[in-house]
Structure formats: structure tokens, C-alpha cells
Amino acid sequence: MSINPQSLLQHSLCDRQNWFASIISSPLDSLESGRFPIYAKEDGKKIRAIIKQGPDLNAEERIGLYQQQYWWRLLNVLQKLYPSLLRLYGYKDFNEQIAVPYLMDHRPKHWFLANIGHALPEWIAKHIHEKSAAIAVQLAQLDQLYENLTYALRHAPLSTEDGANIENRILALQPFVVLTKTTMAILEFRSQLLKNSCDHWQQNDFPKLSIPSSISQFVLFRNADQDCFEEMSMARYQILQEFQHGTRLDNIQPLIEECDGVFEWFCNIASRGWIYSPYKNLN
């Protein structure tokens, strides 16, 4: 029986890679301390057998450095992805109660780090049961929607030429405009949270959260890197919903007839670049 040396080498490399990943992705024993992680006796023995001591750091310190950087990088990314949620919990509780257990359940598998928090709102709804859980879920959902706007495409808006033949064109809503249904109270609460740093809210009372109002329709967008929102009537909201899928004006005539001030409103959103024509050559 012959053994392929190359196969053995590949197998050995795979084993080492899996072992290395298991070490650095294990939670740190302390998130706040700058000291290197402390490993169990058996883990330390294996680390020393695989990793050589360096000129300044021993084997455990060398892999510990990678483990620290792995976790600090991921925690930093999640903190930036969910800024209002971070302010609600503070650094310590956000890291320990949300970020670390979430990352243990949803280990990063994509090169694009902004994707690591894609399932966080659903995870919070399932695993967080304290009184503030409902607020946390809503803030996480809004943080996620606004973060997605950072990478949204911007198509060429309607031109004067488009307007001359607009009734014959397919019209669509720009990807940088998002529709959602929520309460004015949570949107205003989030806006107030973001006006100050996380450290500020650890030393001061939170802004007053109004008694939840009824669910309303809103448009979310960003203006000069600022998170913005506008409340919409149901008729205008439904028109924008149709534009999300692309439609002609004659297909939504009943909605247009129910919408007050529709001409002025349409001119306003068109001038802001919210509407575009995806099929310029359609007659």
C-alpha cells in the first residue's frame, strides 16, 4: 500500500488550520483586560508543541495575540454596525450579553465584515428576554436598515427627457430609499441616542421614550451621512411600494387618485432623486 506524501501534507495543514481557528475563535477569558489570554494546561502544552517561541513572546502569547485581535476586530465591527444598540447597553453589556454569544452562534463565514451582524435582530428576539428586549429588537432593526443604506446603489435619477414621456416609462424607487413600518417614538428615541456617545449614556439618563404611538409608515434615507426619516400617508407609502418593484403610472392609477397633493409630492421626490427609470428604451 502506497501513501501519497502530498495527501498527508494537505491533511496535516488542514488539521493545523482547523486547530488554529478553534483557538482564536474561542471567547477571551476577559474582554476588558489588555493581558494575553490564559490557556488551560493541556491547551498550553499543545500550543507550545506547535508554535515556536519568538524573540519577545512565548508560544501562548503569540497565538493569544491573534485571538485578541480576532475578537476585538469583530466586536468593533458589531459596535459600528449597531450604534444605537451599543448606546442602549454600553460597551461591557453589549459585548458580553449580545456580541460574544451572537458571534458564537453565527461565526463569520464571509469576507465582507459588514455582513457579520445580518442575523442579530432575529437573534436578540429569540435570546434576550429582559424588559428592554422589545426596544433592543427595534433599535437593531433600524440600525441594520440604515447600515444597508451605506452600500445602496444610486441609479441615474429621472431626467427632463424622462419627464417628457413619463407615462410610458417603468418607474422604480432608488435602493437608497427604504420603506418601513414602525413608531415615531422609537425613531425619535434612536435619533436622541445617536446625538451623544456611548460613554455619555453610561453617565446620564437616557432620553425619554414616549409612550409607543400607533404603527406608521416611514421612509428611511441618509443625507450627508445623517440618518433621516419621513412619515408617509398610507396612500403615498403604497405608491412607493409599487415603485419598489418597478411599475408604470397607469398601473397604479387607483392609488394615485387616493393620494392628496400627488403631483406636488411626486415632483418633490423626483427632484430628490428618489425615482429612476430602469428601462430607458421602453416605449
N, C-alpha and C positions, 0 to 999 in steps of 0.2 A: 504494500500500500504506500503510495507516494503522497506527500503533503506539499501543497503549494506554499512556498515561503511568503509569497506576496499576499496570499489569503490570510495567513497568520498575522502578518504585519497590519493589514487592514482591520482585522478583528481586534487586535491589540489597541490600535489607535481609536477605534470606535468605543471600546471599553473605557479607555482613558478619558475620552471626551465626555462620555456619559457620567463618569465618576466626577470629573471636574464640574460639570453642570449641576450635579446633585449637591456638591459642596457650596458653590457660590449662590445657588438659589434657595438654600436653607435660610430661614429667618435669622437675623442677627440676634444675639443674646441681649443687646442693648442698642436701641436706635439713636439715643442721645449722646452716648459716650464716644469719644474720639479714639478710645483704645482699640486695639485689634481684638477680633473675636477670640473667645476661649473654646477650645475643642475638647471633646471627650477623649479619654486616654487612648482608646482604640483608634479613633479618627486621627488623632495626632500621630500615632505610630505609623499609620498608612500614609499620611501626608509626608512624613519625613522619609519614608521609603520611596516615594515617587518624585518628590520635589527636592531639589538641592538647596542647600543653604546659600544665600547670597552674601556679598561683601558687607552689607549693612543689616539685612533682615534674615531671620531664620525661616525655615520652611513654612511653619504655621503663619508667620507674619506675612509672607509673600502671597499665599493664597488668601489670607484674611483681607489683604488689601483689595484684591479683586472682588471678594464677597461684599465688602463695604461699598465699593464703587457701584457694583451691580444694584444693590438695594437703594443707595442714596440717589442714583440716577432715576430709577423707576419711581421712587416716592416724589422726587422733584417734578417729574413729568405729570404725575397724577395731580399734584397740588396745583400746577398751572392749568391743567385741563378742567379742574373743578374749583374755581376760585371762591365762589360763594359758599360752597360746601366746606371748604377749608376754613373759612371765617366762622362758620357756624360751630365747628367742632374745635378749632385750634389745632396747632401742629401736632401735639402729642396724641390727642384722641383721634384725630384724623388718621394718623399713621398707624396707630395700634388697633383701633376699632374698625377701621374701614380699609385703608390701603393694603396693609400686610395680609389680612385674611382674604381680601378680594384677590390679590395677586397670587396667593397660594391656590385659589380655586380657578383662576384664569391666568395661567402662566403665559407670558408674552411669546407669541409664535410668529410675529410679523416684523419685518424690518422697519416699518413705519411706526415710530413710538407713539404717535398721537392716537393710534388705534387701541392702545392697551386698556383704555377705560371704556370701551364700547358697551360693555355689559354692566357697568357699575350701577346705573339707576335700577335695573331689574334686580341686581344682587342686593342692594340696600332694601328694596321692598320685601325681599324674601328673608333676609337675615337680621335686619335691625328692627327691634320691637319696642324701643323706648318711646316716650311720648312725642319726641321730636321727629320720629321716623317719617311721618307724612310730609312734614316740611322738608326734610332731607331729600326725599324722593323727588319732590317738585323742584327743588333747587338743582339737584343733579341733572334732571331732565332739561332744565333751562340752560345750565352750563354747557351741556352736551350740544344742544341746538345752536347756541352761539359759537361754540368752538368749531362746529362744522361749517359755519359761515366763513370762517377764516380761509378755508380752502375751496370755497364755492367758485364755480366758473362765472365769468362775466361775458355774456354774448353781446355783440353789437346791438345797441338799442334801436328802436324804431326811428327811421329817418323821415325826412319830408317826403321822399319818394314813396315810402311805405304808406304814409298817411293818405296820399292821393288815391290809393287803391286798397284801402284798409279792409273794406267789407269782403274782399275776395282773398284775403290772406289768413293763413293759420297764425294765431297769436298765442304766445306762451309766456309764462311767468319766469323771470330770471331765477336761476338757482340760488342767488344771494338774498332772496326774499323767502322767508319761511312762515308758514301758517301754523297756528297752534290755538288750542282752546285751554284757557286757564283762568285764574282770577287776577284782577288788578292788584289785589292785596299782596300776593306773592311776588309779582313783578316789581312792585314798588319796594317791597322788603329787600329783594335781591339788589336793586339799584342802590339802596341805602347802605347795604353791607359792603358793596364794592367801592364806596367812596372813601373807605378807610382800610388800613392794613389789618392783617390777621392779628398782629401784636396789639393793635389798638383795641380790638374787640375782646381780647383777653383781660383788659384792664377796665373796660367800660361796658355799660349796659347795651344790649342790642337795641336797634331801632324798634319802635313799637310796630308790632304786626297787627294790622287791622283785622277785625272780625271778618272771616272769609266772606267775600261777596259771591254772587252767583257767577257761574262759569260764563265767560265771554269769549269773543273771537278776537284774535290779535295777529298782527303781522310783526315778525321779528326781522331786524336787519341791523347792519353795522354802518356807522357813519364816522369817518375819521378815527377808526379804531375804538369807537364808543359803541356799546351795546344799546340799541334803541328798540322801542316797540310802539305800536299804534293800535288802538282799539278799532274794530271794524263792525259795521252793522252786519246782520246775517246775510242780507242781500249782496253786499259788496264782498263778503267773505266767500259766498258761494260762487260768485263770478270768478274770483281769484282761484278758487279750487278748480274750476273748469279750465282756466288758463294753465294750471299746473300740468295738465295732460295735453295741452295744445288744442285749440278749437277756433272756429270761425264765429264772428259776431252773430250771424243769423242762426247759429245753433243754440245760442243762449238768449234769444230774444225775450222769452218769458221772464228770465231773471233780470234782464236789462229794464224791462217795463216796471218791475217791482222796486227798482233802485232809485231813490231820490237823488237828484243832482248828479246823475250818472255821467253826463257829458263833461262837466267841470272836473269831476273826480277822475275820469279816465284820462283827461288831458294832464292832470296833475301827476298821476302815477307814470304816464308815458314820458313826461318831461323829466322825471326822476330816474328814468332808465329801467323801470321795473318790468316792462313788457318788451318782447322782441319777436321777430318773425323767423321761425326756424327754417321755413321753406320759401326763400326769396323768389323762386321762379314759378311758384304756384299761381295760376291764373283762374 
